[in-house]
Amino acid sequence: MIGCVKVVQIESSPPSAATAATAPLAKPENAWISRASSPVQTATSGPLAGLAFAAKDNIDAAGFATTAACPAFAYQPAQHASVVQRLLDAGAALLGKTNLDQFACGLNGTRSPYGPVPNAIDPAYVSGGSSSGSAYVVATGEADFALGTDTAGSGRVPAGLNNIVGIKPSKGLVSTCGVVPAAQSVDCVSIFARTVDVAARVLAVAQGYDAHDPYARRLPLATTPLPAAFRFGVPAPLEFHGDALAEQAFAQAIEGLRALGGTPVQIDYAPLAGAAALLYESALVAERYAAVRGFVDAHDDRIVEPVRGILLAGKGYGAADLVDAQARLRAFGQQAAAMWEGIDVLLVPTAPTHYTVAQMLADPVVLNRNLGAYTNFVNLLDYAAISVPSSLRPDGLPFGITLIGPAGSDWQLADLGQRYHHATGLTQGATGAPLPAPRPIAALQPAATVDVVVVGAHLSGLPLNGQLTERGAVLLRTAHTVPDYRLFALPGTVPPKPGLLRVAPGQGTCIAVEVWRMPASTYGSFVALIPPPLGIGTLLLADGSALQGFVCEPIGLEGAQDISHFGGWRAFLQSRAAAS
């Protein structure tokens, strides 16, 4: 047994250690290792009915050999991996098994004896790995969603490089029982889809405590969205390895999050980078060797390079080295924890650049490391993450961003990720199909809000509007009151303010207003700013709604100018400006 995986050896003709360097050209058919003659389906109804999926070939599916992209390692599982069984029980249909960087060791999609997997947008470029085939079949529309795995970024980099969504759940949320480990203590089953909605619906089915998984945990998930006004961390310094187009794309992404209500906050990337380096440059790499130790010791000549070298490097460390590396990781984690005091979410490029297949084969270690510059630390530090498409660069290549949060923030990240993805106007993967209408993340309970009607200096663009926006309020619509109000310019107010007074029917007029939606948690602090004679009361709008809004005490109107005939405060200000 390896963790929860029963390994049965099946002899086959192994590749040589040089296979990866002499691999054939990247071809679409390389995305699949095995396909069912007809989809495997055990239920015809359920929350995933009508959806077809693929599984990375280090995840067990009964009836398919599990190869981990190493023919000599292949075995026939007696049963489905726990996550595959959950999806089948929910009505999804399994199409087959997809290619990967051998033993899930790589981030580029070229380290397989089954051939490199092409990028779905431009086949000259790498697909990203190790879940290369899963990302490709989703991006091209061959599957509705796919399972990958993510230890160091393999559920995110392929998503970013193929214009699709990749959810990397919190550790322990989805069972890894029936998954060939890469580094079992930090492994996650990941989900690829062309939309956040589909990926989130799959996660809702896939998650669940599994007592047979030694790293499973009962993890409470946040059930309210992130604040409407949120703070997002941006690493400093940033490294794009000379790729100016990627750097420009990330700058655009920052502005895209600003438009959704975010405020960028610079964070020190050093502790995150330090943690990331430990994955391959310390005794932590011994866990990769331990995952398949029996096979490596007996058949290391059957493993492609540079996977072989990475796994064998784990043999040289002792127990004390591992303890030291774990302590260093904890220290980096303590340093990094401070950043969450100033931010709600962390923003990083999913991958800082993009390489051709030829470039990757010519320099497989350094370029692979570059692709993981912003992914390796996430599982080590117990964070959740989602990669979503951000833009198509001027050269046509996709650029993706990753949103990262503490463990348990999965639904919050999905909600923000969906808002961001749909704001980009991109199409789905490589299919050219437009994005469907977004759907609420079912597991999230909407935050309590209050709709507030503003009539004067709080209108959009006017001096006090910031009191709304800094509390996360968003403009819902412009509107008019019923014709039972009169508007007055209050004398001596700074900045100038009007007073709205309800009068008897037939004695007023319709007044232009705006309706803003504010989190209930910030409403009290807003009301506390309102000076007399103004206050909050119930306003009747022409559309029949009755909402909280600004009113004025009659005593405060002494000496005030009746400006009702202008129909609103903005029109009055414009007339006064024109007169001057």
C-alpha positions, -999 to +999 in steps of 0.1 A: +000+000+000+011+036-007-011+057+015-046+044+004-033+031-030-030-006-036-002-011-062-002-041-084+027-043-109+019-049-146+049-056-168+052-036-200+079-022-222+094+007-203+107+039-218+143+048-215+155+075-192+161+097-223+125+094-236+114+129-224+142+145-243+134+127-276+096+128-272+076+133-304+059+166-312+031+177-290-001+164-305-038+166-294-040+128-290-013+129-265-038+144-240-053+110-234-037+079-221-068+057-222-105+063-232-136+043-226-154+029-256-185+044-241-187+068-211-187+051-176-219+061-158-234+046-126-262+071-121-284+090-145-296+117-121-279+139-096-263+174-094-238+165-121-261+147-145-253+155-181-217+164-174-188+143-187-153+143-171-118+129-174-094+119-147-057+124-145-040+090-148-026+090-113-062+088-100-078+053-099-108+044-120-119+008-121-116-006-156-087+016-165-050+009-157-035+036-135-001+045-151+010+077-135+025+082-170+049+053-164+040+021-182+062-001-160+045+012-129+009+005-142-016-014-121-053-023-124-073-008-095-100-028-080-122+002-073-126+038-081-108+065-062-131+080-036-135+113-055-142+094-088-169+074-070-185+106-056-187+122-091-202+090-107-228+088-079-237+124-086-246+116-123-213+125-141-200+103-168-163+093-170-147+095-204-112+082-197-077+089-182-055+118-192-017+123-197+005+140-170+041+148-162+053+114-149+045+107-113+029+142-112+064+156-111+066+188-132+046+219-142+050+218-180+034+188-196+064+174-215+077+148-190+057+118-203+066+088-224+031+092-239+043+125-255+041+161-246+006+176-245+002+208-266-013+240-254-049+243-264-046+278-277-012+275-295+002+240-299+038+252-301+036+261-264+035+239-234+002+230-218+015+233-183+016+203-159+016+180-143-022+178-151-015+186-187-040+163-204-069+172-180-065+209-188-063+203-225-094+182-228-114+207-209-100+237-228-109+221-261-144+211-251-137+173-251-148+171-214-170+194-193-146+191-164-116+171-154-098+160-123-061+169-118-038+168-088-020+197-073+011+194-051+031+224-063+008+241-088-003+213-111-040+222-107-033+259-115-005+263-140-023+243-167-055+263-161-037+296-165-019+285-197-051+271-213-076+299-206-097+278-181-105+276-144-086+255-119-097+251-083-071+240-059-091+231-028-080+234+008-059+204+018-079+175+032-112+188+017-113+163-011-101+127-004-069+116-020-077+079-013-070+061-046-046+087-058-009+079-065+009+103-042+034+129-053+040+143-018+011+129+002+010+154+030+005+183+006-014+166-023-048+179-034-072+167-060-079+197-083-108+205-106-106+220-141-136+235-159-143+263-184-164+282-159-162+287-121-198+277-118-191+241-131-159+238-111-177+249-079-206+225-085-181+197-089-162+207-057-195+207-038-199+170-047-163+160-045-156+173-010-162+153+021-144+137+050-129+103+042-115+084+072-095+062+049-074+092+038-047+099+065-047+136+056-084+142+054-099+167+078-133+181+087-127+217+076-153+244+082-156+266+051-165+303+051-201+307+040-202+345+034-186+363+004-155+385+008-164+421+016-176+442-012-146+465-005-117+441-001-080+443+001-058+421-022-021+415-017+003+420-045+038+404-041+069+426-041+091+421-059+075+405-089+095+385-115+083+378-150+116+364-164+118+390-191+082+385-203+070+421-208+036+409-221+030+389-189+040+419-168+015+441-187-012+415-183-007+413-146-009+451-143-042+449-161-054+423-137-047+446-107-069+472-123-095+445-130-097+437-093-098+474-084-129+477-106-145+450-085-140+469-053-105+458-044-076+478-030-041+466-038-018+461-008+019+454-014+031+423+005+066+410+011+070+379-010+102+367+007+086+343+032+064+328+005+094+324-018+114+309+010+087+283+017+084+275-021+121+269-024+120+242+003+098+219-018+126+208-041+157+223-025+155+207+010+148+174+026+111+179+018+118+164-016+123+131+003+085+128+004+084+126-034+109+097-032+090+080-004+057+081-023+070+056-049+101+043-031+096+006-039+093+012-076+121+038-078+145+015-060+138-014-083+131+003-116+147+037-117+158+030-153+121+030-163+117+067-152+121+096-175+145+124-168+144+148-151+117+130-130+142+103-122+168+128-109+142+146-087+130+114-071+164+100-065+175+133-049+152+124-021+172+094-011+202+114+001+185+131+031+183+118+066+156+121+093+173+150+109+174+168+076+137+164+072+130+177+107+152+208+100+133+214+067+100+212+085+110+236+111+122+261+085+089+257+067+070+265+099+091+296+104+083+308+069+046+301+076+047+322+108+062+351+089+037+348+060+007+347+084+012+383+092+001+393+057-034+381+063-039+409+089-038+435+061-054+416+032-085+395+024-070+377-006-037+373-023-033+379-060-005+363-081+002+355-117-008+318-122+024+316-142+048+345-148+056+335-184+050+309-211+074+287-230+074+267-262+077+229-261+111+232-277+123+257-251+111+235-223+128+203-237+160+223-241+161+235-205+136+214-186+146+221-150+151+259-149+121+267-171+099+244-151+110+261-119+101+294-134+065+283-141+061+275-105+074+308-091+039+317-077+025+283-069+049+261-049+042+277-015+004+274-015+000+238-003+030+240+020+014+269+039-021+254+039-038+279+016-067+275-008-065+288-044-084+293-077-068+301-110-091+320-135-085+334-170-076+370-170-068+381-206-054+371-240-021+387-245-013+406-278+005+375-290-026+355-284-014+335-254-036+332-224-027+348-191-043+337-158-043+349-123-046+330-091-066+342-060-053+327-028-068+326+007-065+308+040-077+272+043-114+272+043-119+302+020-127+280-010-162+293-017-152+329-011-124+325-037-148+309-062-172+338-058-146+365-064-130+344-091-163+341-110-170+378-107-135+385-121-137+359-149-170+372-162-158+408-161-130+399-186-154+391-215-132+361-225-146+331-242-144+295-228-111+278-231-102+272-268-138+267-278-147+303-287-180+298-268-191+329-248-193+326-210-228+318-198-245+340-172-228+337-138-246+317-111-244+323-074-220+300-055-246+278-038-226+272-006-224+309+001-250+327+021-253+363+008-241+389+032-267+410+049-271+443+030-291+475+033-304+495+003-300+533+010-315+561-011-293+592-014-304+625-027-276+650-024-239+652-016-236+614-015-246+610-052-220+594-074-192+618-082-202+643-055-181+652-024-195+627+002-198+597-021-166+583-007-185+577+026-205+551+007-177+535-014-153+531+014-179+511+032-183+487+003-215+502-011-223+497-047-247+517-070-277+497-078-297+522-099-310+557-104-346+563-095-372+589-086-394+595-056-432+595-058-445+631-064-449+637-027-416+654-019-400+688-021-363+695-022-345+724-004-309+738-006-299+740+031-281+772+040-245+772+054-238+735+049-203+723+039-202+707+014-235+720+002-264+697+010-301+695+002-330+685+025-358+663+013-392+668+029-423+647+024-454+668+018-491+663+013-502+645-019-505+670-048-481+695-032-448+678-042-429+666-072-407+636-082-371+640-071-341+622-087-323+599-064-298+570-064-301+536-047-269+522-031-265+487-016-243+487+015-232+458+037-253+458+069-220+456+089-210+491+078-245+507+078-243+519+114-210+537+109-225+554+079-256+566+097-234+580+125-219+604+101-252+621+092-254+656+108-287+673+118-311+683+106-307+654+082-316+619+092-327+585+078-363+577+072-384+557+048-387+570+012-413+560-013-400+555-048-419+557-081-413+520-088-434+512-056-404+504-033-401+518+002-364+521+012-343+537+038-330+571+027-321+607+036-349+630+049-348+664+066-365+676+098-389+705+090-372+727+116-340+726+095-356+742+065-358+777+079-342+800+054-337+771+029-343+777-008-370+755-024-353+739-055-379+712-062-385+725-097-350+714-107-361+678-101-330+668-082-298+680-065-275+673-095-296+694-118-296+723-093-258+722-090-255+722-128-278+752-132-258+771-105-225+762-123-239+774-156-250+807-140-216+814-126 
